[in-house]
Amino acid sequence: MAVDDDWVWYGGRVCLDFVNTLRDRWKEPRETLHEPDDVPRWLHDAGLLTDSACTVGTRTEEARTKEARAEGTRTKGTRTKGTRTKETRTYGTPEFVLRAAVSLREAIDRSVLTVANGEPPRPVDIAVINAASATVSHPAPQLALIDGRLSPIRAVHTPTDPTAGLALLAQDAIELLLSAEIRRVRVCGSDRCALRFVDRSPARNRRWCSMTRCGNRTKVRLHQARSRAVGPSSGQPNAGEK
């Protein structure tokens, strides 16, 4: 089961947030979809799945910590003692849903990075994305006034099963791949991260998935490395100096 700090939402598109469920891609990729039920849990947190398909329960922080240790993952801000509880959602998801989700995730990732680099995606990845998208009809376009301007929107009904939620992810990926925004897809500049995101900064020069997450941490590491290279200064004169 995924733990609290596994899922982040810096992508700017829901399909990129889903790609980012495989963390730390630069060096040692860390999977956060450990079991079939993690797929609908993520979809629920992303707003792509209703609560109607789940059973809600609770478990203690101590139980969560033991589970994370058994899986070799971390728990952030958890306590090993006490009786504090957290809501859990159980879906009874079949194993094939997890396999399909991971296959779709990697097809989206390869396609997005390839197209962002000005090259066509692999036919096999196109087939995976199209097959997932086709399981649910595309939401009908509608009109809305946003800040006094006429804008297109889509009336999306929140799915009640994970397969339909994955279809919405695939449709979002298709829209991104066919839009001018694909040229703004970036990979976080931290050598420990590699999260994908859409750069919507005015100058198009965003380097980090998040300044507070990776930008500041990288700056601190670089400062510490420079300090170690310079070495401590005692302020005392060298031998022979008076």
N, C-alpha and C positions, 0 to 999 in steps of 0.2 A: 504493500500500500504506500502511495506517495505521502510525504510528510509536508508540513505547512509551507516550507520555503522552497519547495521544488518548482512550483509553477509561477512564472513571471509574465508580465503583460506589457512589454515594452515594444512589441513588434509594429504597432500602428495598423495592422491588419490582423484579423482573427486567424487567417491561415498561417501567418508568420508566428503568431503566438503558439499555434499548434506545432509548427516546425521546431520551436524552441523548447518543446518538452524533452528533446534530447539535448542535454546541457553539456557545456565544456567540450565542444566539438573539436577545438584546436588540438588538444593533447590526448586526454583520456575521456572519450564521450561517456556521459553519465545518463543512463536511462531513468526516466521518472514515471513511465507507464509500466509498472511492475506486474500488474495483474489485470485481467479483463475488466473488472469493475472500475479501474482507474480511468478508462476511456469515458464512460458516462459521467464520472465525477468531474473530469476536466470539462466535458461539454456542458455540464450543468453550471460550473463556475464561469464559463465563457458566455453563458446566456443562450446556449444552443440546445438545451434539453430541459424539460419540465420536471417537476418532482413526482409526477404521477406514476412513474415506473419504478420508484425506489421505495425501500423500507427504511425509515429513519430510526436510528438507535443512538446509543452513547457508549463511549468507552473512556477509561481513565487515562490521564497523562502517563501514568506508569506503564500501562499496557501499550500505549503508542510508542514510548521510548524503547521498550523491549522489542517490539516489532521492528522498529527502525534499526536497532542494533543487530538483530538477526539477519536483516537484509543488507547490512553494511552501509546504511545511509545515516544521515544526521537528523537530529531533531533540534529545531531552533527555539529557544526560549521555553523548553519543556522542563518539568520537574520530575524527578524520580521518586519523590515521596508526595503523599497527600492524596486527596480524592477528587481533585478538579477533573471534570469530564468535558468531552468535546462531542458534538453531534457527528454521527457517521451516517453514510448513505449506502445501502446495499441494493444492487440491481440484479444479481444473478446473471451476469453477462456471459454469453458463450465465448469460448476461447477464440473462435474464428473472427470475432469482432476486434479483438486486440491485434491479431495478425493483419487484418484489413486496415486498421488504423495506422499501424506502423508502416505498412506498405504505402499507403496514401501519403503519410507524412514525408517519407523519404522521396517519393516521386515529386511532391510539391517542392521540396527543398532543392533537388537537383534541377528541376525545370526553372524555378525562379532565379537561381544563381546563373544558370546558363543563358537564359533570355536577358537578364540584366547585363550580361557580358556581351550582348549583341549576337548570340548564336542561337540556333533552333534547339529545342529540347529533344530528348530521345523519343522515338515513337512509342516505346514500351511505357514510358512515363506518361505520355499523353493518353494512352489507353487506360491506364490506372485511374487518372484524374477524371476522364470522361465517364468511365464506368461508375465511379462513385457519385458523380454529379447527376447521372441519369436516374438514380433511384428515387429522386424527388423532383417534381416539376419546379421550374424556376419561378420564383415569386413574380407576380405581375407588376410592371412599373406603374407608379402613381405620381401625382403632382402634389407639391406642398409649398407653402410660402414660408421661407426661412430668412429671418432678418429682412423682410420686405422683398426678397428675391424669389422668383419661381425656380424651384429645384426638383430634381427627380428623386423619388424614394421608392422603396419596395416594401409592400406589406408582407412581412415575414411572420408566419405562425410558428411559434416555438415547438419543435418536434417533441414527440413523446417516446421515441426510441433512438438508440445510438446510431443506427445506420442512417437515419434521416439527418441526424446532426452532422455526421461525416459528409453527407451530401452537400450541406450548406457550406462546409469548409472547402470542399472541392469547387463549388460554384464561386466562392470568394477568391480562390486561387486563380480560376479562369479569368475572372474580371481583372485581377491584378496583372496577370500575364499579358492581357490584351490592352492594358492601359498605358498611358505615358508614365505613370507612377512607377512602373517596373524599373525605370532607369534610376530611381531614387533608392532602390534597395541597397542596404549596406550591411556589412558584417562588423560587429563590435571590434574596436581596435585593441582591446585588452588581449594579451597572449594567454589568458586563462579563461576566456569567455566564448566568443564567436557567436553570440546571439545575433539573429537576423532582425532587421528593422527597416522601416521606411523613413528616409531622411526628409522631413518636411521643414527643416530650418530654412530661413530666407536665403542664406548664402550657400545652402547645400553642402555644408562642411561638417556635419555632425559626425563625430568619431566614436562615440560611446553609446551602448544600449541605454545607459543612464549615467549622468554625471555623478550622482550620489553613490551609485553602485560600483561602476568600473572606472569612471574618470578620476575621481578622487583617490581611489585605491591605487591606481597606476601611478599617479603623481607622487603619492607617499612612498611607494616602492622605489621609484626613480630617485627621489630625494635621498632616501636611505642608502641606496647604492652609491650615489655620488659622495655622500658623507663618509662611507666606508673606504672609498677609493682615495679620498684626500687624507684620511687618517686623523687621529686626535691631535690637537695643537695644545702644547703645555704652556705656551707663552713664555718659556724660559729661554735665555740666550744659549747659543751653542757653546761647546767647550772652547775656551780661548777668548771668548767675547767678554768684555768688561764694560 
